[in-house]
Amino acid sequence: MVSRDELVKIFTEISDFEEMKSFIEEILTPKEIEDFVLRWKLLRELSEGHTQRNIAAKHGISLCKITRGSKILKKDNSITKKILNRYYGGIE
């Protein structure tokens, strides 16, 4: 039986950009990719200090979608926050 750990292992072993891009495009639908990209945009915008209401209005989505991201960034041990810091710097 395929587990989440198996998929994580596969993702971590792909180091080539084009291979990862192709893999994602093959296993996810365009809508799933779009949703994933939107989730990352929301997290970036929250980390940059944009308000939840501003983000909701900008993307035409409910506050509920954004609240989850806000909770993730408030956690002390948030891996997402660590990654955002690594790539975009200075998130408190």
C-alpha positions in Angstrom: 0.0 0.0 0.0 1.3 3.4 -1.0 1.8 5.7 2.0 2.4 9.4 2.4 6.0 8.6 3.5 6.6 6.9 0.2 5.5 9.9 -1.8 7.5 12.3 0.4 10.6 10.1 -0.2 10.0 10.2 -3.9 9.6 14.0 -3.9 12.8 14.5 -1.8 14.8 12.3 -4.2 14.0 14.4 -7.2 16.7 17.1 -7.5 16.3 18.1 -11.2 14.0 21.0 -11.7 12.6 19.8 -15.1 12.1 16.3 -13.8 10.1 17.6 -10.7 8.1 19.9 -12.9 7.2 17.1 -15.3 6.4 14.8 -12.4 4.1 17.3 -10.8 2.3 17.9 -14.1 1.9 14.2 -14.7 0.5 13.3 -11.3 -1.6 16.3 -10.5 -4.5 17.8 -12.5 -4.2 21.4 -13.7 -6.8 22.4 -11.0 -4.8 20.7 -8.2 -1.7 22.5 -9.3 -3.6 25.8 -9.4 -4.9 25.2 -5.9 -1.4 24.4 -4.6 0.0 27.5 -6.2 -2.8 29.6 -4.7 -2.1 28.1 -1.3 1.6 29.1 -1.6 0.6 32.7 -2.8 -1.6 33.1 0.3 1.2 32.0 2.6 3.7 34.3 0.9 1.3 37.2 1.1 0.5 36.5 4.8 4.2 36.3 5.6 4.7 39.7 3.8 2.2 41.3 6.2 -0.9 41.5 3.9 -4.2 41.3 5.8 -6.4 38.3 5.5 -9.2 40.5 4.2 -7.0 42.1 1.6 -5.8 38.6 0.4 -9.4 37.3 0.3 -10.5 40.3 -1.8 -7.5 40.2 -4.1 -8.0 36.5 -5.0 -11.8 36.3 -4.6 -11.7 33.6 -1.9 -13.2 33.1 1.5 -11.4 34.1 4.7 -11.6 30.4 5.8 -9.0 29.4 3.2 -6.6 32.1 4.5 -7.1 31.4 8.2 -5.5 28.0 7.8 -2.4 29.6 6.4 -2.4 32.2 9.1 -2.5 29.4 11.8 0.4 27.6 10.1 2.6 30.8 10.2 1.8 31.4 13.8 3.2 28.0 15.0 6.6 28.3 16.6 7.9 25.2 14.8 6.4 25.9 11.4 8.4 24.3 8.6 6.5 26.5 6.1 7.6 29.6 8.0 11.2 28.3 7.9 11.0 27.7 4.2 9.5 31.2 3.5 12.4 32.7 5.6 14.9 30.7 3.6 13.7 31.8 0.2 12.2 35.3 0.9 13.8 36.3 4.2 12.9 38.1 7.4 9.4 36.6 8.4 8.8 37.2 12.0 
